[in-house]
Amino acid sequence: MKAVLFGLIIIAAAVFAILPSDKFGFGLGWYNDVLTFLKGGAPVIAALIGMVAIFIGIADMKDRAEAKRESKEDAKEDAQ
């Protein structure tokens, strides 16, 4: 419960920081800075997500190969 409350507070603080004070009467007006950060960070984040997906795919292929090998070994043991 504490984690949910903390998360909501952090989200509210982020929204407060992004809102322009001239339109809403409150906020820090960091909209343009956040937009610039997202424009610059999106390709980096996409590359990192792609790398993680590749590593997960390789691990999955290794797991499937190992499971297939173990299945064949189990079949040999059952046959004997």
C-alpha positions in Angstrom: 0.0 0.0 0.0 2.9 2.3 0.8 4.4 1.7 -2.6 1.2 2.5 -4.4 0.8 5.8 -2.4 4.4 6.7 -3.1 3.9 6.0 -6.8 0.9 8.2 -7.0 2.8 11.0 -5.2 5.7 10.7 -7.7 3.3 10.8 -10.6 1.6 13.8 -9.3 4.9 15.6 -8.8 5.9 14.7 -12.3 2.7 16.1 -13.7 3.1 19.2 -11.6 6.6 19.7 -13.0 5.5 19.4 -16.6 2.4 21.6 -16.5 2.9 25.2 -17.7 2.2 27.7 -15.0 0.8 30.3 -17.5 -2.0 28.1 -18.7 -3.0 26.3 -15.4 -1.9 28.8 -12.8 0.4 26.2 -11.2 3.2 24.0 -12.3 6.9 24.4 -13.1 6.6 24.5 -16.8 9.3 21.9 -17.7 7.3 20.7 -20.7 9.8 21.8 -23.3 12.7 20.3 -21.3 10.9 17.0 -20.9 10.0 16.9 -24.6 13.7 17.5 -25.5 14.7 14.7 -23.1 12.2 12.3 -24.6 13.3 13.1 -28.1 16.9 12.5 -27.2 16.3 9.5 -25.0 13.8 7.6 -27.1 16.4 6.1 -29.5 18.7 5.1 -26.6 15.8 3.5 -24.8 14.7 1.7 -27.9 18.2 0.4 -28.5 18.4 -0.9 -24.9 15.0 -2.6 -25.2 16.1 -4.2 -28.5 19.2 -5.5 -26.9 17.3 -7.0 -24.0 14.8 -8.6 -26.4 17.7 -10.2 -28.3 19.2 -11.6 -25.1 15.9 -13.0 -24.0 15.4 -14.6 -27.5 18.8 -16.2 -27.3 18.2 -17.5 -23.8 14.8 -18.9 -24.9 16.4 -20.7 -27.9 19.0 -22.2 -25.6 16.3 -23.3 -23.1 14.3 -24.9 -25.9 17.4 -26.8 -27.2 18.2 -28.0 -23.7 14.6 -29.1 -23.1 14.6 -31.0 -26.4 17.9 -32.7 -25.6 16.6 -33.7 -22.1 13.5 -35.0 -23.7 15.5 -37.2 -26.1 17.6 -38.5 -23.1 14.5 -39.3 -21.1 13.1 -41.1 -24.1 16.3 -43.2 -24.4 16.2 -44.0 -20.7 12.5 -45.0 -20.9 13.2 -47.3 -23.9 15.9 -49.2 -21.9 
